[in-house]
Each structure stands twice: as C-alpha cells, then as structure tokens.
C-alpha cells in the first residue's frame, strides 16, 4: 500500500473511490489498522469516553490528545493520521486555535487536525490552513456541543436545520479544510452535501453516499456490548473473545497450570548442589 496523503485522498474522491477511516488511540491498534490497509486514522477526543471512562468528550485536554496522538503516529508509516482538537482549544480565537493546532501537529507528527463546527469556526480553520496545517472539519452532530443540542441527536432534520448543516459544510470548505465529517445527518442530506462539496465528506451515521466512512475501532470490533449505536456495524465480537481469554488465564493461574515448562527459562548456570547450599545458607 502506498502512503496516504491529503493529495492522494483528494485524488481518490475525484476518481469516485471510497475512503476508509478508523478512530483509534494507541500504537498497538494503529499497527493493526495500518496492516489492514485503512486509509486514515482519527485520534478522536472520544478517547475521553473510550479510553478514560468519562461520560463525554469535554474533559479531554490538548496534552492528552498529544500523548495519544503521538503513540498512534509512531504506529503508522502509510496511514494518514488526523488528531482532534479538544473542547476549548480553538473556540476562544483564531490565534488560540492556530497555536494549539501547531502544537498538536509539531508534538505528534500527525498529518492533519480536526475541529468541530461550521460557520462559527470558519475563521479558526482559515487561520490554521493558511499556516500550512491541513484541517478536517466536523458538522452535523458535534459531540462537544451535545449539551446545546440536548444530547446526541440527529442533525439536519427539517428544512431549516438541513439548510444550516449544508451552510456549515460550505463554510468549512470555503475556510480551507480538505475534508469534513458529517455526523448523524440524514442520508439524503449527506448525499446532497457530498455532491455540492469539492472536499472529502466523511460519514458517520450519515449514509453510504459520503466519500469516506469512519467508525471507532472499539465499536466495529465489538469490544463493548452494553451499548451499540445505530450507525455501528460490529465486524467482530472481540470483547467476548478477550473476556474468555482473561478467564482462561485466571483459571490456569489459580489452578497452577500456567506457566508450564514451555513458558519457563529451564536452563540454569547453577548446579543443583549449589542451589541446595544456597538454600541451607539462608
């Protein structure tokens, strides 16, 4: 697989080829994602929930995004890595947004950053892209603004809201982003936005007409079974397999079955006589 870049991904859109993206947060998983040939990885601020156990993304800091982001970048040679800008790292001013975007890119080595919002964050996107930092926008259901929406709800329902989502996506493009995530947007609206935009659309809960699709790796691998969002397809039940493996390990340890000689360093430079003398001496 060749190296994925902003240029190669744009060319894929122009050729009508679909683009795959997975959200992951660590080196080990990034290595597996890259081995599978996925085009893009998003290091999402969803790590606040998936990796840290918070109820939403709001507590995540720039420092934490950098720690997780650089570990993913280390695991990738060909996959394009995008790192989220967390809540309140870009909302104050375009200057603040540029400073934090530059720090994230410099300290992680990622290829692009992502931030949420449409028309309201267009000045921040413009400042960042003019500094030579590729940007992915994010419109529709924006998790950092879930409290304002009254929860995690589909956006773009009804004529007024549909117009707002389209205008937000157009504003993101005009500001200089090379791609925009459409989250929880009705499929026909997402198809219209994809047709209207020259930049890449990345769907999550937005139907099949988007140029790209993204899912969180823990969701598509079936690592958590307590809640499965409607837009998720579980391609495996890894969570059950992991639990079974842990149970087997626990059982064998407690029964004294593990480790066997096969998992032991059986050769020793010490003779039996020396070990016996050592035991008597102490």
C-alpha positions in Angstrom: 0.0 0.0 0.0 1.3 3.5 -0.9 1.4 6.4 1.5 -1.9 8.1 2.1 -1.6 11.9 1.9 -4.1 14.8 1.6 -3.3 14.8 -2.1 -3.8 11.1 -2.7 -7.1 11.1 -0.7 -8.4 14.1 -2.8 -7.5 12.1 -5.9 -9.5 9.2 -4.6 -12.5 11.4 -4.3 -12.0 12.7 -7.8 -11.9 9.1 -9.1 -15.0 8.2 -7.2 -13.1 5.8 -4.9 -14.3 5.3 -1.4 -12.0 6.1 1.6 -11.9 4.2 4.9 -11.1 5.8 8.3 -11.0 4.3 11.8 -10.8 6.0 15.1 -8.1 4.6 17.4 -5.9 5.8 20.2 -2.8 3.7 20.7 0.3 2.3 19.0 -0.7 -1.4 19.1 -4.1 -0.8 17.5 -2.6 1.7 14.9 -0.2 -1.1 13.7 -3.2 -3.4 13.2 -5.2 -0.7 11.4 -2.3 0.1 9.1 -1.7 -3.6 8.3 -5.4 -3.8 7.2 -4.8 -1.1 4.6 -7.2 1.5 6.1 -6.6 4.9 4.5 -7.0 7.2 7.6 -6.9 7.1 11.4 -8.6 9.7 13.6 -7.3 10.1 17.1 -10.6 11.3 18.4 -11.4 13.2 21.6 -13.8 10.4 22.0 -10.9 8.8 23.9 -12.4 10.7 26.9 -15.1 8.1 26.9 -13.5 5.1 25.2 -10.1 5.2 26.9 -10.6 7.3 30.1 -14.2 6.5 31.1 -15.7 10.0 31.1 -19.4 10.4 30.1 -18.5 12.8 27.3 -15.5 14.4 25.5 -15.4 17.7 27.3 -12.7 16.9 30.0 -10.1 15.9 27.4 -7.1 18.3 27.2 -4.6 19.2 24.5 -1.8 17.5 26.4 -3.8 14.2 26.4 -4.5 14.5 22.7 -0.8 14.9 22.1 0.1 11.8 24.2 -2.4 9.6 22.4 -1.8 11.2 19.1 2.0 10.6 19.1 1.6 7.0 20.0 -0.7 6.4 17.0 1.7 8.3 14.7 4.5 6.0 15.8 2.5 3.0 14.7 1.9 4.4 11.1 4.0 4.7 8.0 1.4 4.9 5.3 -1.9 5.7 7.1 -2.8 9.4 7.3 -3.3 10.4 10.9 -5.7 13.1 12.0 -5.8 14.4 15.6 -8.8 16.0 17.2 -8.6 19.4 18.8 -10.4 19.1 22.2 -13.1 21.3 23.7 -12.0 24.9 24.3 -8.7 24.5 22.4 -9.9 26.6 19.5 -13.1 28.4 20.4 -11.6 31.5 22.0 -9.9 33.0 19.0 -8.3 32.1 15.7 -4.9 32.8 17.3 -5.6 30.4 20.1 -6.7 27.8 17.5 -3.6 28.2 15.4 -1.3 28.0 18.5 -2.9 24.7 19.7 -3.1 23.2 16.2 0.5 24.0 15.6 1.5 22.4 18.9 -0.5 19.3 18.2 1.0 18.8 14.8 4.5 19.6 16.0 4.4 17.3 19.0 2.6 14.4 17.5 3.8 14.4 13.9 0.3 14.0 12.6 -0.7 14.9 9.1 -3.8 16.9 9.9 -6.0 18.2 12.8 -9.8 18.1 13.2 -12.1 20.6 14.9 -15.9 20.8 15.3 -18.3 23.4 14.0 -19.3 25.2 10.8 -19.6 28.9 10.2 -18.6 29.8 13.7 -15.2 28.2 13.5 -14.5 29.2 9.9 -12.1 31.9 11.0 -10.1 29.4 13.0 -10.0 26.9 10.1 -8.8 29.7 7.8 -6.0 30.7 10.2 -4.9 27.1 10.6 -4.9 26.2 6.9 -3.1 29.5 6.0 -0.3 28.4 8.2 0.0 25.2 6.2 -1.8 22.8 8.5 -4.4 20.5 6.8 -7.8 20.6 8.5 -10.7 18.3 8.7 -14.0 20.0 9.7 -16.9 18.4 11.5 -20.6 19.4 11.2 -24.0 17.9 12.0 -23.9 16.2 15.4 -20.8 17.7 17.0 -20.2 15.9 20.3 -18.5 18.9 22.0 -21.8 20.8 21.6 -24.1 17.9 22.7 -25.3 19.9 25.7 -26.5 22.7 23.4 -28.3 20.1 21.2 -30.0 18.5 24.3 -28.0 15.3 23.8 -26.6 13.2 21.0 -29.3 13.7 18.4 -29.6 13.5 14.6 -29.0 16.9 13.0 -30.4 18.3 9.8 -33.9 17.1 10.2 -36.4 19.7 8.9 -35.8 22.3 6.2 -34.2 25.0 8.5 -31.8 22.5 10.1 -30.9 20.9 6.7 -30.0 24.4 5.4 -27.9 25.1 8.4 -25.9 21.9 8.1 -25.3 22.5 4.4 -24.2 26.1 5.0 -21.9 24.9 7.8 -20.3 22.4 5.4 -19.9 25.0 2.7 -18.3 27.4 5.2 -15.8 24.7 6.3 -14.8 24.2 2.6 -14.6 27.9 2.0 -12.3 28.3 5.0 -9.8 25.9 3.5 -10.5 22.4 5.1 -9.7 19.4 2.8 -12.4 17.2 4.4 -15.4 17.4 6.6 -17.0 14.9 8.9 -20.8 14.6 8.6 -22.1 13.0 11.8 -25.7 11.8 12.4 -27.0 13.6 9.3 -29.9 12.2 7.2 -28.5 10.2 4.3 -30.2 12.3 1.6 -28.9 15.5 3.0 -25.4 13.9 3.3 -25.6 12.9 -0.3 -26.5 16.4 -1.3 -23.7 17.9 0.7 -21.2 15.4 -0.8 -22.4 16.4 -4.3 -22.1 20.1 -3.6 -18.6 20.0 -2.0 -15.3 19.6 -3.7 -13.7 18.4 -0.5 -13.9 14.9 1.0 -17.0 14.1 3.1 -16.5 11.6 5.9 -19.7 9.9 7.1 -20.6 8.5 10.5 -24.3 7.8 10.8 -24.8 9.7 7.5 -25.5 7.0 4.9 -23.4 5.5 2.2 -23.1 8.4 -0.2 -20.3 10.1 1.6 -16.8 9.9 0.1 -15.4 8.2 3.3 -16.7 6.4 6.3 -15.4 6.4 9.9 -16.1 4.1 12.9 -14.4 3.8 16.3 -12.3 0.7 16.4 -13.8 -0.5 19.7 -17.3 -0.2 18.2 -16.6 -2.1 14.9 -14.6 -4.8 16.8 -17.4 -5.3 19.2 -15.3 -4.7 22.3 -18.2 -3.3 24.3 -21.6 -4.9 24.1 -23.6 -2.8 26.6 -24.5 -0.1 24.0 -24.2 -0.2 20.2 -25.0 3.0 18.4 -27.5 2.6 15.4 -24.8 3.6 12.9 -22.3 0.9 14.1 -21.8 -2.4 12.4 -19.9 -4.9 14.5 -17.5 -6.8 12.3 -16.4 -9.0 15.2 -17.1 -9.8 18.8 -13.6 -9.2 20.1 -14.8 -8.2 23.5 -16.3 -11.7 24.2 -13.0 -13.3 23.0 -10.9 -11.1 25.2 -13.1 -11.9 28.3 -12.8 -15.6 27.5 -9.0 -15.3 27.2 -8.8 -13.5 30.5 -11.0 -16.1 32.2 -8.8 -18.9 30.9 -5.7 -17.2 32.1 -7.2 -16.5 35.5 -8.3 -20.2 35.8 -4.9 -21.6 34.8 -3.0 -19.3 37.2 -5.2 -20.3 40.1 -5.0 -24.0 39.3 -1.3 -23.8 39.0 -1.4 -25.0 35.3 0.3 -21.8 34.0 3.2 -21.4 33.4 4.4 -24.8 32.2 8.0 -25.7 31.3 7.3 -24.3 27.8 6.9 -20.8 29.3 9.9 -21.1 31.7 13.6 -20.5 31.3 14.5 -24.0 32.2 18.3 -23.8 31.7 20.4 -22.6 34.6 24.1 -22.0 35.1 23.6 -23.0 38.8 24.1 -26.7 39.7 21.6 -28.5 41.9 24.3 -28.8 44.6 24.9 -25.0 44.6 21.2 -24.3 44.9 21.0 -26.7 47.8 23.9 -25.0 49.5 22.3 -21.6 48.8 19.1 -22.8 50.4 20.9 -24.0 53.6 22.9 -20.8 53.9 19.8 -18.7 54.2 
